[in-house]
């Protein structure tokens, strides 16, 4: 006998996947009911074989859905809730909605609008949409457009059926033509481009047309507002950057900053936008919980930390602690990271960019440092002035580790502190 692996069995029956598939089936069925029930009523198709079959299929599935919801609440082993609890009231509300939708009203109350009560099941569709929108992190705007299109199409169908009910079915046209004409009137009226070829002939039809035009005007405003909102949220980083630049421009103009300084400020923010989408890395990371902040910092900085000879071979916990303490900095072309003779208390890691190492005269270039390199580490180990200057040759992303933080981390790792001290003594002996 062929055995199935546990993983294959889990893939074959995943309760979450089955539940989602059932929800989709309920949505499709409720949507189908939303289309055929009004159409049956206004076109008199209640006795049609196909529509009769669809009605009973919808009834059976809605009845099965009540059992499925009851089964899910018991399978999840939800605790007993006191009377009056909000969750209890919500369950009773949904039981009432599902119960009414499952009644075979079309078979019992033929020719009356009472069967339209089954459209209450569409409240489940709205609930599913809210849940999906809350759970969805990507393509939120696309989801909003899809949901809006869904309700717009369904509403247009209902308005067309309402017009058919008021105007009456034209005897010389077949049901399909009658419906197409009604839908045509609905769309042209909603979009306020009615051509006058289909017009109301009594007060009830006139009032209905007025209501439809008012709905169309509101719908037009809603569409414009939502499209503007969607366009604004397609790229929130760019919106934030442009707003920030507008504030900066207003400030620089108000304070009459020199043109050269204004250009440098704009170039700096342009660099941030180009490389980081305008976000300050430290601000974004600091908003995360400690565990996530540590993971992100380690992902960003592990390689450059492990390149430092002082830290080579250190434990994973030590690397994590150092990564969490690194502070991002940006230097513009011509900025000095430090100058010769200054008292040093920081070391730096180069994430991106090129820096020049200058002699004490400030002009002679002794060398260059680039991506992945580090400098200034002696400042963490010995109290001595900087022996050279370091200047940014272009825009540079650096990470800074200060002496106080470094010593605080070492206090928790005495074995590593001893190893680093020996390496520092050996390096100092070589330098002498």
Secondary structure, DSSP 8 states (H G I E B T S, - for coil): -----HHHHHHH--HHHHHHHHHHHHHHHHHHHHHHHHHHHHHT-TT-HHHHHHHHHHHHHHHHHHHHHHHHHHHTT-----TT-HHHHHHHHHHHHHHHHHS-HHHHSTTSGGGGGGGGGHHHHHHHHHHHHHH--SSHHHHHHHHHHHHHHHHHHHHHHHHHHHH---TTS-HHHHHHHHHHHHHHHHTT---SSS---SHHHHHHHHHHHHHHHHHHHHHHHHHHHHHHHHTHHHHHHHHHHHHHHHHHHHTT--HHHHHHHHHHHHHHHHHHTT--HHHHHHTS-HHHHHHHHHHHHHHHHHTSGGGTT--HHHHHHHHHH-EEEEE-TT-EEE-TTSB--EEEEEEE--EEEE-TTSS-EEEEE-TT-EE-GGGGT---B-SSEEEESS-EEEEEEEHHHHHHHHTT-HHHHHHHHHHHHHHHHHH-
